[in-house]
Amino acid sequence: MDGLGIVGIVVLVIVIALASLVIVTYNKLVQLRNRVDNAWSQIDVQLQRRLDLIPNLVETVQGYAAHERGTLEAVTQARAAVVQAGNPDAKMAANNMLTNALKSLFAVAENYPDLKANQNFLHLQSELTNTEDKISYMRQSYNDTVMMYNNAIQMFPSNIIAGIFGFTRRESFDANSAAAAAPVVSFGQGNAPGVPQVNVQSAPVDVPGSPSIQQGGGMPAGTYGNYRSAGGNRR
C-alpha cells in the first residue's frame, strides 16, 4: 500500500471519528434539553393544580369573611397573574406573589374560628401547602437540570456543536430575584393584626413577559365566582 493510500485511510478514520463525536454530543445535548423541558412541565403541572384549588378556597373564605374584600381580591388578582404569565420566569415570579397573597389570606382566617374549623377550608389549606412544597422541591430539581445543560453547552468541545445547532442557555429560577420582581400585594382595610398592608402595584424590578397587577377601584360584583374571565376554569 502506497503512502497516498495510507493518508486516505487516516483521513477517513478521522472523519468517522469526528462524525461520531458530533452525533454523540448532539444526542447528549438534545437529551439534556429535553430534561430541562420535562423538569419545567412537572412544575407547571403543580402550578396548575394550585390554580385549580384557589377558586374553591376563595368561595369558602368569602362565605365566612365576605367583608375581607381586599384579601380576597389580592388572591384573585395574583392567581390571574400566574394564568396570564407568558414564560416560565414570569410564571414563577407571579407564583411567588400568589404565595404571599395566600399566606396573608390564611393569616386573616385566624380571626374566624368557624372558618378555621371548616373541613373544606382545612382540606384546601393542606392541599395548597403540599402543592407549594412540591413546587419548591421541583424548582430545585429544575435548577440542577438547567445547570447540567448549561455546563454542557459551554464546555469544549460540546460548545461548538451547541453553537452550530442552536442550543441556547436556559435560566434557572432564583427565588430571591423572582420575589423581587413580583408585584407587591396589599390587602387594604380589614386586615388581621400583624398582616402587612401594601398596595397592589409593580415592584421596582420587572420580569420580561410578566403581567402587571394594578390597583383598581374594586372588583365588579361576582368577580370572585367568575374565574372564566381570568382564564382559570376549574378542571
LINWONOR-V989692 format. One record per pair of residues at least 24 apart in sequence whose C-alpha atoms are under 7 Angstrom apart, sorted by the first residue. I is the first residue (numbers start at 1). GAP is how many residues later the second one is. If there is no record, write none. Layout:
i=I gap=GAP
i=I gap=GAP
This chain:
i=22 gap=139
i=25 gap=133
i=26 gap=135
i=32 gap=117
i=33 gap=116
i=35 gap=110
i=36 gap=106
i=36 gap=109
i=36 gap=110
i=39 gap=103
i=40 gap=102
i=43 gap=92
i=43 gap=95
i=43 gap=96
i=46 gap=85
i=46 gap=89
i=50 gap=78
i=50 gap=81
i=51 gap=28
i=52 gap=182
i=52 gap=183
i=53 gap=71
i=57 gap=64
i=57 gap=67
i=60 gap=61
i=61 gap=54
i=64 gap=51
i=68 gap=122
i=70 gap=117
i=70 gap=118
i=70 gap=119
i=71 gap=34
i=71 gap=116
i=74 gap=27
i=74 gap=111
i=74 gap=113
i=75 gap=26
i=75 gap=27
i=77 gap=136
i=80 gap=150
i=81 gap=130
i=83 gap=148
i=83 gap=149
i=84 gap=127
i=85 gap=124
i=85 gap=125
i=85 gap=126
i=86 gap=123
i=86 gap=124
i=87 gap=122
i=89 gap=84
i=90 gap=117
i=90 gap=118
i=90 gap=119
i=90 gap=120
i=92 gap=86
i=93 gap=85
i=93 gap=86
i=93 gap=88
i=93 gap=89
i=94 gap=88
i=96 gap=83
i=96 gap=86
i=97 gap=85
i=97 gap=86
i=101 gap=84
i=104 gap=91
i=107 gap=85
i=108 gap=83
i=108 gap=84
i=111 gap=81
i=139 gap=34
i=143 gap=29
i=143 gap=30
i=146 gap=24
i=146 gap=26
i=180 gap=25
i=181 gap=24
i=181 gap=25
i=181 gap=26
i=183 gap=30
